[in-house]
Amino acid sequence: MNYQRDAFIKKLTEKANNDRNVVVLSADFGAPMLDEYIDRHPDQFFHLGISEQNMIDVAIGMASQGKKVFAYAMAPFVVLRCAEQHKLAAIMNSPITTIVAGVGLGYANAGPTHYATEDLGVCMGLTGSHIYSISDPNMASNAAEYLIQNPKFSFVRLDRDPCENIDGAANIDFDRGFRELSGGQAIAVVSHGYILQRIYRLLEENPILKNKLTLIDLFRSKPVSSEFLKVVKSFNKILIIDEQIQSSSLGTFLLPQILSENSSIDVRALHLAEEFMFGNTGRNNLLAEAGLSDSRILHEISDLLGQ
């Protein structure tokens, strides 16, 4: 298993060898691969201390001078604490990439101050934002390369836990914004990030279910591509699952777009309960308590299939 953050920073490290404009900012946040990046490119790294808001201001200024800026910090602080700074970046159409580390309940047992269960909604609300929710290390590496080549006002949402690469999904088209991981026609299941990984592994263990549905990894949730909407609207039954509270969930943002032309589609959404979680029982137990257990996901899929 590998870490998404290390795969992302490793690609930045490689590309910075030949591109002096690649710079990384950190708000007192580290990673093993970041240490290697700093060793190899000390002049292309800036430590801003525990000051996420200032880091985004610095990122905007550096981007205005032609730098390809990647600002790295913990999800709840670099998104929610910096909402006003990101709004200024949006107004200026500043091509900065914010690396949002540890989304959802990634920092399990650290308590509600460290959970990012509403970060997607904040990012979605920013005009002109591009949002990528990473599902495996290979996608993280591809995302880094893509954003070096195509700088834009973007958020890259990384999971904290190590994970396997998803088999057979090496080619990732970031302009398309989604990938189909199975080809059944009965229903479509849409997700991204950590929950997508969980669903994928559950279906690997349940091949009969897997063969009946199309699992869609919507890794670019904004802007949603017209091709994704065309594909998903071809299904009569759709299940959307996300590790966010309802007001910030993927389902809340997708439902109006999916139902705009055909209100008869059976669309269901699973998300976290809209409440703060204080337990110290681990991520999977917290997910189960909030309504996203493996059994609940499988039940909803089976129910849509009429089983």
N, C-alpha and C positions, 0 to 999 in steps of 0.2 A: 504494500500500500504506500501511497505517496500523498504529500500535502499539496493542495492547489496553490497556496501562496508561494511555496518553494518553486513549483513549476513556472509560475508567472514571473517571479523575480529572476529565476535562472535565465529565462529568455531575455529579460531586460539586460542582464549581465552580458550575455552574448552579443546583443545588438549594440550595446554601449561601447564595445571594442572599436567599432568603426563609425559611430555616430556620436559626436561630442555634444549634440543637443539633447540627448537622452539624459534626464536627471530624475532622481528619486528624492522625495522629501519624506521625513518620518516625524510623527509627533510622539517621540519617546516610545516607539514601538519597534520590536525586532522580530527576527526569524533567522534560522541558521543560514539560509541562502542569502539573506540580506548582509550578513557578516562578510560573505565572499564577495558580494557586489561592492561593499565598502572597501575591502582590501584591494580590489582590482581597479576601482574607479573612485578614489577618495575625492577627487575634484568634481564629481558628478553626483555627490550625495550631500544632503543638508539635513542636519538634525535640528528640529525646531522646538524640542522640549514638549512638555505637556501643555500644548497651546494649539489645539486643532484649528480654531478660528483664524489665528494668525497664519498657520500653515497654508490655509486655502487662500488668504490674501497674498502671501508670498508666491504661491503657485500661479495665481492670476498674473502677477507682475512678471514672473519669469516667462510665462507663455507669451506675453505681449512682446517679448524680446526674441521670440523664435525658438524657445526651448520646448522640448516634448516632455511635459511634466507629469510625473506619477506621484500622487500624494497618498501616503499609506498610514492608516491608523485603524483603531478598533471601531467596529460598525456603529454602535449607538452614539459614540462621541463624534465621529467624523461626519455623520449624517445629521442627526438631530441637533447637536450643539452648533453645527455650522450651517444651519439652514439659510440664514441671512447672507452669509458669505457666498454660498452656492447660488443664491438668487442673483447676486451681483455678477457672478461668473456667467450665469445664464443671460443677463442683460447685455453683457459684453461679448457674448458668444465665445467665451474663452475656451480653447481646446485643451482643457486639463482633464486628466483621468484620475478619479478618486478610487483608490483601492479600498473597498469596504470589507474588512476582515472580520469574520465571525458572525454572519447574519443568522437570523432566527434565534434558536436556542443553543447556538454553538458554544456559548460560554455557560453551559449547564452548571448549576450549583453556585454560580457567582451572584445570583439574584437578579431581580427585575431591572436594576440599574445597568446591568451588563447585557441584557437580552435586547436583541434588535428585531422585535416582532411587529414593528410599524415603520421600518426604514423604507420599504418599497413604496409606501404611500407618499412619504416625503419626497423621495426621488422622482416619483411619477408626477408630482405636483409642480415640478420645476420646468418652466417653459424651455423647450428645445433640448431636454436631457435625453441621453441614450443610456439605456440600462441593460446590462448583461449579467445574468445570474449563472454562475459557472457550475457545471455538473461533474466534471472530473479533471484530473491534472492535465491531460492532453488538451482539453478545451482551454484551460488556463494559459498554457503556453501559446496556443494559437491566438488567444485574445490579446496577449501582450504584443505579439508580432503585428497583428492587425491594427492595433491602436498606435503603434509606432509609425506604421505606414499611413494611417488615416486618423490623425489626431482630431479629437472632437470633444465637446463637453459631455463627459461620460462617467458612469459609475460601474465598476466591476465588483460584483458581490461574490465574495469567496466564502466557502465554508471552512470552519476551523478544523474539523475532523479529517483524518486521513481517509482516502478512498481509492478504489480501483478505477482504472480506465474502463469505460464502457466498450465492450467488444464490438468490433465492426463499425466504429464511428470515428475513424481517424480524420476523415475529410469534413471540415466544419466550415460552412459558408456563413460568415457573419453578416453579409448583405441580405441573405435570405432570412436569417434570424431564428430558424428552428430546424429540427431534424426529426425524422420519423424512425423510431427504433423497433417497430414491429408493424405487421401489415394486415392485421385482421380488420374486417369491415363492419362488425356489429356495433361497436362504440369507439369513441375517441377519448383517451385519457390524457389530459394536458397538465404538465407540471414543469418544474425547473429546480436546479440546485440540489440540496440534500434530499428533499422529498422525492425528486425524480430518481435519484440513486436508489432510494429505498424501494420505490415501485418497480424499478427495473429488476432489482434482485428478487423481489417477491414473485415477479412474473417468470424469472428464470427457474424458480422452484415450482411454478405452477404452469407448465407448458400448455395445458389445455386452455387456460384463461388467456395466456399470451397469444395464442393463435386466433383468438376471437376479437382482439382489439388492436387498435393502433395507439401506441404510446408516443406522444409528441413532447419533445423537449423544447419548450419555448424559451430559449436562452436569451433572446432579445425581447424583453417585454415592452420596451418603448424605443422607437416607434414599432408598433406591430405591423408586420408586412401584409400587404394585400393578398399575397400568395397563401400565407397562413390562414387568413380568414376564409379564403376560398376552399382550402382543404378541409378546415374544421366544419364549415357549414355544409359540407357534403354528408355529414353524419346526422342521424336523427336523435342520437343520444350522446351526450358529452359530459364528462366528469372532469372538473378542474380542482386541483389539490395544491395547497400552498401552506408554508410554515409562517404565516402572518395572521394577525387578528383580522376579523372580517373587513373592517373599514380600510385596511391596507392590503387586502389580499388580491391575488391574481384574478380570482373569480369576480370580484367586485368591479375590476376594470375591464374585464373581457365580456361580461354578460351583455352590456348594452350593445357592443359591437357585433356580437354573435347573433343577437335576437333582433337586430335592426330591420332585417328584411324577412325574417321568418320566425314569428313568435311561437310556433308550434313545436320547435325543437325542445327536447327534454334535456335541459342543462342543469346540472347540479354542481355545487361547490362545497368542498371541505376546507376548513381553515381552523385556526386556533380559536378557542373561546376568548371572548373579549374581556380579559381579566388579567391582573398581575399574578405571576407565579412566584412563590416564595420557597417551594420545596427544594430539598437537597437530595433528590432521588435519582439523578442522572437524566440525560436527555430523552431516552426512550420512554422512561416512566413519565416525565413531564409531558411529552407528546401524547401519551395515552390518556393522561388526566385531562388534557386539553382537547381531546376528541380526535387525535390523529394516530391511533394505534395501528399496527399492521392488520389486526383483525377487522378494525373499522374500515380501513381502505379496501380490503378484500371483500367485505360485506357489501359495500357500496357498488363495487364493480360487478359482483355477482347479481345484485339486485337490478342493476341496469340491464344486465344480460338476461334477466328473467329466470335466473336459476334459484 
